[in-house]
Amino acid sequence: MLLYKGYLDIKVDPSLDLFKEINYLKKEKNAVILAHYYQDADIQDIADYIGDSLGLAQEAQKTTSDIILFAGVHFMAETAKILNPGKKVLIPDLKAGCSLADSCPPDLFGAFKAKHPDHLVITYINCTADIKALSDIICTSSNAVQIVESLPRDQPIIFAPDKNLGAYINKKTGRNMLLWNGSCMVHEIFSLEKLIKLKVQNPNAKVIAHPECEAAILEHADFIGSTTALLNYSKKSDAKEFIVLTETGILHQMQKSSPEKTFIPAPPNNSCACNDCPYMKLNTLEKIYIALKHEQPELLMSEELIQKAKAPILKMLELSAKFGL
């Protein structure tokens, strides 16, 4: 069970220079801000490190800071705490959860696992600490294919919680992993009809997609990869236009890296023009300032859960280093 210490509803003086104040607090408290690519642009610009789940886990593992403020969602902060049980881990907004993590309740998954005792359990890092504790190896979208391919082909595997990423890995590797029926709300609601219209309107644009998208969407992609892989592809490609099928936060880094190129966010199947994660966007500069100033809310975790969840994460990091990722 996870606990959080404190939650402060404090008004911030609008005249404050938050960039200056946050930088001061980081130095005063020997704190580091780790931020996911899906955060708002201002948060990415104030962060000490910006990355996807693999990079963030690697950065959390090696940090020497006393305080880790995680600008992301719960499972990311939990991973940082698991890797740094002696450090204080802060999360700016307790409501910043994850629809994918929520789609895999520990009691139901534990019962599912018990029905397949011969299966190795590989879980996507986008899951709760309790699910990690039930796993053999953690993976991210950056290393999932390599991790699966490193295992004997006759090894039965349960893959959770994302069925779309699991289906993509099955297709890439020729495996038949048993998939948990979970998904990410952001990547599941891209509109195929609107994507096809965008391709017609922008015939020179490359379509780049995250593997959490549904198979019908991925069929139209010129490139499929993790958030970091999408960013790197956009830098190296000779194309000048890109239709991007992942959370819109990554567009900030894409535009900064390639200001001469055009990045078009693919729309979801609702009235919105682009696809934002409502949980990621709960974090703000004001909340980061409050969290650093008061060192709350702090994520707390039992030693037993930390030890159970740490082993599969360390296995992932070990394999990632072996693969040169």
C-alpha positions in Angstrom: 0.0 0.0 0.0 1.3 3.5 -0.9 1.0 6.4 1.4 1.4 10.1 0.8 2.5 12.5 3.5 0.8 15.9 3.4 -1.2 17.8 0.8 -1.2 21.5 0.8 -3.8 23.7 -0.8 -1.8 27.0 -0.9 -2.2 30.0 -3.1 0.9 31.2 -4.9 1.7 34.9 -5.2 1.1 35.6 -8.9 4.0 38.2 -8.9 6.5 35.5 -8.1 9.1 34.5 -10.7 8.5 30.8 -10.5 11.4 29.8 -12.6 13.8 31.8 -10.3 12.1 30.5 -7.1 12.2 26.9 -8.2 15.8 27.1 -9.3 16.6 28.6 -5.9 14.8 25.8 -4.0 16.5 23.1 -6.1 19.9 24.4 -5.0 18.9 25.1 -1.4 17.5 21.6 -0.9 19.8 19.6 -3.2 16.7 18.6 -5.2 16.3 17.3 -8.8 13.3 17.7 -11.0 12.7 14.7 -13.3 10.0 15.4 -16.0 8.3 13.3 -18.6 8.0 14.5 -22.2 4.3 14.7 -21.7 4.5 17.6 -19.2 3.7 21.2 -20.2 6.4 23.1 -21.9 7.2 25.3 -18.8 7.8 22.2 -16.7 10.0 20.7 -19.3 12.1 23.9 -19.4 12.6 24.0 -15.6 13.4 20.3 -15.3 16.9 18.9 -14.8 16.2 15.9 -16.9 13.4 15.2 -19.5 12.8 11.8 -20.8 10.6 8.8 -21.4 10.1 6.0 -18.8 13.3 4.2 -19.5 15.5 7.3 -19.3 13.7 8.6 -16.2 14.2 5.3 -14.4 17.9 5.3 -15.4 18.3 8.9 -14.2 16.5 8.2 -11.0 18.8 5.3 -10.3 22.0 7.4 -10.6 20.9 10.7 -9.0 22.9 12.0 -6.0 20.2 14.5 -5.0 18.5 14.3 -1.6 15.1 15.1 -3.0 13.5 13.9 -6.2 10.5 15.9 -7.5 8.8 13.8 -10.2 6.8 15.8 -12.7 4.9 13.0 -14.2 2.3 10.5 -12.9 2.2 8.2 -9.9 3.9 5.1 -11.3 6.9 7.2 -12.3 7.4 8.6 -8.9 6.9 5.2 -7.4 9.7 3.8 -9.6 12.0 6.6 -8.4 11.2 5.8 -4.8 11.8 2.0 -5.3 15.2 2.8 -6.7 15.9 5.4 -4.0 14.3 4.3 -0.8 16.5 6.6 1.3 15.6 9.7 -0.7 12.5 12.0 -0.4 10.3 11.6 -3.5 7.7 14.4 -4.1 4.8 14.4 -6.5 3.2 17.8 -7.3 -0.4 16.6 -7.6 -1.8 13.5 -5.9 -4.5 13.2 -8.6 -1.9 12.6 -11.4 -2.6 9.0 -11.9 -2.6 6.8 -15.0 -5.5 5.2 -16.9 -3.3 2.3 -18.0 -2.0 1.6 -14.5 -5.6 1.8 -13.2 -6.7 -0.8 -15.8 -4.7 -3.5 -14.0 -5.9 -4.0 -10.4 -3.4 -6.0 -8.3 -6.0 -8.5 -6.9 -7.4 -9.3 -10.3 -4.0 -9.5 -11.9 -2.7 -11.7 -9.1 -5.5 -14.2 -9.7 -4.8 -14.1 -13.5 -1.2 -14.8 -12.9 -2.0 -17.7 -10.6 -3.9 -19.4 -13.4 -0.8 -19.5 -15.5 2.0 -20.6 -13.1 4.4 -21.6 -16.0 4.3 -18.1 -17.5 7.0 -15.5 -17.0 5.5 -12.1 -16.2 6.7 -9.1 -18.1 5.0 -5.8 -17.2 5.2 -2.5 -18.9 6.5 0.1 -16.5 3.2 2.0 -16.8 1.8 0.0 -13.8 1.6 0.4 -10.1 4.2 -0.7 -7.6 2.0 -3.6 -6.5 1.9 -4.9 -10.1 5.7 -4.6 -10.4 6.0 -6.7 -7.3 4.1 -9.4 -9.1 6.4 -9.3 -12.1 9.6 -11.0 -13.2 10.8 -8.3 -15.6 9.7 -4.7 -16.2 10.0 -3.2 -19.6 9.4 0.1 -21.4 8.4 0.9 -25.0 12.1 1.6 -25.6 13.3 -1.9 -24.6 10.3 -4.2 -24.7 11.0 -5.9 -28.0 14.7 -6.6 -27.0 13.7 -7.9 -23.6 11.1 -10.3 -25.1 13.5 -11.5 -27.8 16.2 -12.2 -25.2 14.1 -14.9 -23.7 13.8 -18.5 -25.1 11.1 -18.8 -27.7 9.4 -21.6 -25.9 9.1 -19.6 -22.7 5.4 -18.7 -22.1 4.9 -15.1 -21.2 2.2 -12.9 -19.6 2.4 -9.3 -20.8 0.6 -6.6 -18.9 -1.0 -4.2 -18.7 -1.1 -2.7 -22.2 -2.8 -5.0 -24.8 -1.8 -2.7 -27.7 1.9 -2.6 -26.9 1.7 -6.4 -26.2 0.1 -7.0 -29.6 2.7 -4.9 -31.3 5.5 -6.9 -29.6 3.8 -10.2 -30.6 3.7 -9.0 -34.2 7.4 -7.8 -34.2 8.8 -10.9 -32.5 6.4 -13.6 -33.7 5.5 -14.5 -30.1 2.1 -15.4 -28.7 2.3 -13.7 -25.3 -0.8 -13.9 -23.2 -2.0 -10.3 -22.9 -3.8 -8.5 -20.1 -6.7 -6.4 -21.4 -5.5 -2.9 -20.4 -4.9 0.2 -22.4 -4.0 3.9 -22.2 -6.8 6.3 -22.8 -4.6 8.8 -24.6 -3.3 6.3 -27.2 -6.6 4.5 -27.7 -8.8 7.4 -28.8 -6.9 8.5 -31.9 -9.3 8.7 -34.8 -8.5 6.5 -37.8 -10.8 8.6 -40.0 -9.2 11.9 -38.9 -5.7 10.4 -39.4 -6.5 9.4 -43.0 -7.9 12.9 -43.7 -4.7 14.4 -42.2 -2.6 12.2 -44.5 -4.5 13.3 -47.5 -4.2 17.0 -46.5 -0.5 16.6 -45.8 0.8 14.1 -48.4 4.5 14.8 -47.6 4.2 14.2 -43.9 5.6 11.2 -42.2 3.3 9.5 -39.7 5.1 8.6 -36.5 3.3 6.6 -33.7 3.7 5.2 -30.3 3.2 1.4 -30.0 0.5 2.0 -27.4 -1.8 3.0 -30.3 -4.3 0.5 -31.7 -3.2 -1.8 -34.5 -5.4 -0.1 -37.1 -3.6 3.2 -36.4 -0.2 1.6 -36.5 -0.9 0.2 -39.9 -0.7 3.8 -41.2 2.6 4.7 -39.5 5.9 5.3 -41.3 7.7 4.8 -38.0 6.7 3.3 -34.7 8.7 3.8 -31.5 8.9 5.0 -27.9 8.6 8.7 -27.2 12.4 9.1 -27.3 12.6 7.1 -30.5 9.9 9.3 -32.1 11.9 12.4 -31.1 15.1 11.0 -32.5 13.5 10.0 -35.7 12.1 13.5 -36.2 15.6 14.9 -35.7 17.3 12.6 -38.2 14.6 12.3 -40.9 14.9 14.4 -44.0 11.1 14.9 -43.9 9.9 18.4 -43.1 6.4 17.5 -41.8 5.3 14.9 -39.3 1.9 13.7 -38.1 2.5 12.7 -34.4 0.4 10.0 -32.8 1.3 10.3 -29.1 0.6 12.7 -26.3 1.2 16.3 -27.4 3.8 17.2 -24.8 6.5 15.7 -27.0 5.9 18.4 -29.6 7.7 20.9 -27.5 11.0 19.0 -27.7 10.4 18.1 -31.3 9.9 21.8 -32.2 12.9 22.9 -30.1 15.2 20.3 -31.8 13.9 20.9 -35.3 12.5 24.5 -35.5 12.4 24.4 -39.3 10.1 21.4 -39.3 6.3 21.1 -38.9 4.7 18.8 -36.3 1.0 18.1 -36.6 -0.7 16.5 -33.5 -3.1 13.7 -34.6 -6.6 14.3 -33.3 -8.7 12.0 -31.1 -12.2 10.7 -31.9 -13.8 13.6 -30.1 -14.1 17.4 -30.6 -10.6 18.1 -29.3 -7.9 19.2 -31.8 -5.2 17.3 -30.1 -4.7 14.5 -27.6 -3.6 15.5 -24.1 -3.2 13.3 -21.1 -5.4 14.9 -18.4 -3.3 13.3 -15.6 0.0 14.6 -16.9 -1.4 18.1 -17.4 -2.4 18.3 -13.7 1.1 19.3 -12.8 1.9 23.0 -12.9 4.8 25.3 -12.1 2.8 26.5 -9.1 2.4 23.0 -7.7 6.1 22.2 -8.3 7.0 25.4 -6.4 4.7 24.5 -3.5 5.9 20.9 -3.4 9.6 21.9 -3.3 9.0 24.7 -0.7 7.1 22.5 1.7 8.5 19.1 0.7 5.0 17.7 0.3 3.2 15.6 -0.9 5.8 13.0 -0.2 5.5 9.5 -1.5 6.0 6.8 1.2 6.3 3.1 0.6 6.8 0.0 2.7 10.2 -1.7 2.7 8.5 -5.0 1.8 6.9 -3.5 -1.3 10.1 -1.7 -2.3 12.1 -4.9 -2.2 9.5 -6.9 -4.2 9.1 -4.3 -6.8 12.8 -3.5 -7.1 14.0 -6.8 -8.4 12.1 -6.7 -11.8 13.1 -3.1 -12.3 16.8 -3.8 -11.7 16.4 -6.7 -14.2 15.1 -4.3 -16.8 17.9 -1.8 -16.2 20.5 -4.6 -16.3 19.1 -5.9 -19.7 18.9 -2.3 -21.0 22.6 -1.7 -20.3 23.4 -5.1 -21.9 21.5 -4.0 -25.0 23.2 -0.6 -25.0 19.9 1.3 -24.4 
